[in-house]
Amino acid sequence: MRLFAGNLPWSVDDDELRNIFSAYGDVTDSKVIMDRETGRSRGFGFVEMADDGARAAIESLNDTEIDGRNIVVNEAQERKERGPRRF
């Protein structure tokens, strides 16, 4: 299952995100999304793990505080197609 982790502290990187979720099961992938221009965290990321562990992580981690921020954890939704960008 692919999970969305939002409102992450700016200090959280891929490895720390993996560590947070690994308490609930085997994490197969973790990625904090970075801003292309600044190289800084955008404050959210994605984690992939087995369904049982993912459900436990959602129940345990959603709306919990990490470094002063209440994180949001839920099942990731498929990205909606966007039209062409206009400049």
Backbone as CSV, one residue per row, in Angstrom:
resi,resn,N_x,N_y,N_z,CA_x,CA_y,CA_z,C_x,C_y,C_z
1,MET,0.845,-1.172,0.000,0.000,0.000,0.000,0.894,1.239,0.000
2,ARG,0.478,2.231,-0.731,1.216,3.498,-0.801,0.540,4.501,0.131
3,LEU,1.329,5.086,1.024,0.814,6.040,2.001,1.308,7.446,1.711
4,PHE,0.467,8.423,2.002,0.834,9.834,1.943,1.165,10.278,3.360
5,ALA,2.272,10.971,3.524,2.652,11.547,4.818,2.803,13.049,4.610
6,GLY,1.923,13.823,5.221,1.928,15.273,5.020,2.217,16.039,6.294
7,ASN,2.481,17.321,6.125,2.812,18.236,7.210,4.062,17.779,7.960
8,LEU,5.005,17.204,7.204,6.249,16.724,7.808,7.139,17.898,8.211
9,PRO,7.874,17.741,9.299,8.865,18.768,9.638,9.885,18.891,8.507
10,TRP,10.410,20.086,8.302,11.349,20.328,7.206,12.611,19.493,7.358
11,SER,12.923,19.051,8.565,14.151,18.305,8.821,14.068,16.826,8.423
12,VAL,12.870,16.315,8.159,12.705,14.884,7.846,13.204,14.607,6.428
13,ASP,14.079,13.598,6.302,14.567,13.164,4.988,14.068,11.748,4.705
14,ASP,14.476,11.172,3.586,14.004,9.842,3.184,14.276,8.791,4.255
15,ASP,15.484,8.803,4.806,15.852,7.797,5.804,15.041,7.946,7.095
16,GLU,14.846,9.172,7.532,14.073,9.377,8.757,12.611,8.988,8.546
17,LEU,12.079,9.284,7.365,10.708,8.884,7.052,10.586,7.360,7.113
18,ARG,11.570,6.658,6.551,11.593,5.192,6.594,11.625,4.704,8.046
19,ASN,12.454,5.324,8.875,12.571,4.928,10.284,11.264,5.123,11.040
20,ILE,10.569,6.212,10.774,9.301,6.489,11.454,8.290,5.379,11.163
21,PHE,8.205,4.963,9.899,7.196,3.991,9.489,7.628,2.544,9.707
22,SER,8.920,2.286,9.806,9.393,0.907,9.937,8.974,0.265,11.259
23,ALA,8.560,1.044,12.227,8.059,0.489,13.492,6.757,-0.278,13.279
24,TYR,6.109,-0.078,12.130,4.802,-0.700,11.866,4.858,-1.784,10.800
25,GLY,6.018,-2.012,10.213,6.150,-3.057,9.201,7.326,-2.760,8.288
26,ASP,7.541,-3.647,7.335,8.645,-3.523,6.400,8.343,-2.444,5.367
27,VAL,9.174,-1.425,5.318,9.002,-0.326,4.368,9.798,-0.663,3.107
28,THR,9.113,-0.726,1.972,9.792,-1.047,0.722,10.324,0.198,0.021
29,ASP,9.726,1.367,0.290,10.198,2.617,-0.311,9.718,3.793,0.525
30,SER,10.546,4.821,0.610,10.153,6.060,1.289,10.794,7.219,0.546
31,LYS,10.013,8.274,0.340,10.509,9.410,-0.436,9.884,10.699,0.063
32,VAL,10.727,11.636,0.496,10.277,12.982,0.831,10.381,13.798,-0.455
33,ILE,9.328,14.515,-0.795,9.297,15.291,-2.031,10.034,16.611,-1.824
34,MET,10.960,16.882,-2.740,11.797,18.072,-2.644,11.403,19.091,-3.713
35,ASP,11.562,20.363,-3.380,11.316,21.445,-4.325,12.427,21.441,-5.374
36,ARG,12.072,21.489,-6.634,13.066,21.420,-7.712,14.010,22.625,-7.709
37,GLU,13.481,23.783,-7.394,14.295,24.999,-7.479,15.190,25.216,-6.270
38,THR,14.670,24.937,-5.063,15.439,25.225,-3.848,16.140,23.998,-3.279
39,GLY,15.671,22.806,-3.645,16.253,21.587,-3.102,15.818,21.294,-1.671
40,ARG,14.850,22.050,-1.170,14.367,21.862,0.195,13.088,21.030,0.186
41,SER,12.806,20.411,1.328,11.614,19.587,1.472,10.359,20.413,1.217
42,ARG,9.359,19.772,0.592,8.064,20.424,0.401,7.110,20.080,1.536
43,GLY,7.584,19.279,2.513,6.783,18.993,3.695,5.864,17.791,3.574
44,PHE,6.065,16.998,2.529,5.269,15.773,2.404,6.084,14.709,1.687
45,GLY,5.608,13.475,1.808,6.295,12.373,1.163,5.398,11.167,1.028
46,PHE,5.974,10.082,0.529,5.230,8.851,0.300,6.020,7.669,0.842
47,VAL,5.268,6.692,1.349,5.868,5.478,1.912,5.123,4.288,1.328
48,GLU,5.867,3.258,0.928,5.243,2.020,0.464,5.584,0.917,1.443
49,MET,4.528,0.195,1.853,4.707,-0.926,2.789,3.544,-1.886,2.657
50,ALA,3.664,-3.068,3.283,2.607,-4.081,3.227,1.314,-3.513,3.819
51,ASP,0.175,-4.031,3.338,-1.134,-3.510,3.732,-1.369,-3.517,5.238
52,ASP,-1.034,-4.619,5.922,-1.274,-4.696,7.368,-0.477,-3.636,8.124
53,GLY,0.793,-3.497,7.781,1.630,-2.490,8.415,1.172,-1.079,8.086
54,ALA,0.715,-0.900,6.846,0.254,0.421,6.424,-0.979,0.848,7.212
55,ARG,-1.921,-0.068,7.409,-3.125,0.262,8.190,-2.760,0.602,9.636
56,ALA,-1.821,-0.154,10.200,-1.366,0.112,11.569,-0.673,1.474,11.643
57,ALA,0.118,1.817,10.628,0.812,3.106,10.603,-0.182,4.259,10.510
58,ILE,-1.217,4.101,9.673,-2.240,5.147,9.554,-2.907,5.377,10.905
59,GLU,-3.332,4.291,11.539,-4.029,4.405,12.827,-3.136,5.002,13.908
60,SER,-1.859,4.642,13.909,-0.963,5.076,14.974,-0.325,6.438,14.732
61,LEU,-0.015,6.769,13.487,0.751,7.980,13.210,-0.075,9.188,12.798
62,ASN,-1.271,8.970,12.231,-2.061,10.111,11.774,-2.369,11.044,12.942
63,ASP,-2.108,12.323,12.746,-2.353,13.382,13.732,-1.489,13.238,14.982
64,THR,-0.279,12.669,14.820,0.667,12.634,15.936,1.738,13.696,15.701
65,GLU,2.365,14.118,16.767,3.349,15.196,16.679,4.756,14.662,16.467
66,ILE,5.428,15.231,15.486,6.838,14.955,15.237,7.530,16.304,15.094
67,ASP,8.482,16.561,15.948,9.226,17.833,15.939,8.304,19.054,15.893
68,GLY,7.239,19.009,16.692,6.348,20.160,16.807,5.280,20.283,15.742
69,ARG,5.179,19.324,14.834,4.157,19.371,13.775,3.306,18.114,13.824
70,ASN,1.993,18.281,13.733,1.085,17.133,13.675,1.032,16.642,12.239
71,ILE,1.549,15.425,12.024,1.609,14.893,10.670,0.264,14.285,10.262
72,VAL,0.066,14.212,8.965,-1.127,13.607,8.373,-0.672,12.344,7.662
73,VAL,-1.312,11.220,7.960,-0.966,9.964,7.301,-2.255,9.320,6.806
74,ASN,-2.309,9.035,5.509,-3.457,8.329,4.944,-3.028,7.606,3.669
75,GLU,-3.956,6.842,3.120,-3.657,6.125,1.885,-3.526,7.138,0.755
76,ALA,-2.470,7.001,-0.023,-2.224,7.933,-1.135,-3.287,7.747,-2.205
77,GLN,-3.705,8.852,-2.778,-4.675,8.846,-3.872,-3.928,8.957,-5.195
78,GLU,-4.494,8.374,-6.234,-3.875,8.480,-7.555,-3.867,9.935,-7.989
79,ARG,-2.793,10.329,-8.627,-2.655,11.700,-9.096,-3.609,11.963,-10.251
80,LYS,-4.309,13.067,-10.167,-5.245,13.438,-11.235,-4.476,14.069,-12.383
81,GLU,-4.929,13.763,-13.601,-4.295,14.345,-14.778,-4.581,15.841,-14.815
82,ARG,-3.538,16.601,-15.106,-3.707,18.040,-15.238,-3.521,18.408,-16.697
83,GLY,-4.165,19.485,-17.093,-4.020,19.961,-18.448,-2.645,20.548,-18.669
84,PRO,-2.361,20.951,-19.894,-1.047,21.536,-20.186,-0.856,22.853,-19.430
85,ARG,0.391,23.081,-19.023,0.697,24.313,-18.295,0.811,25.458,-19.276
86,ARG,0.327,26.604,-18.885,0.412,27.808,-19.725,1.329,28.805,-19.063
87,PHE,2.108,29.443,-19.888,3.049,30.443,-19.350,2.727,31.814,-19.838
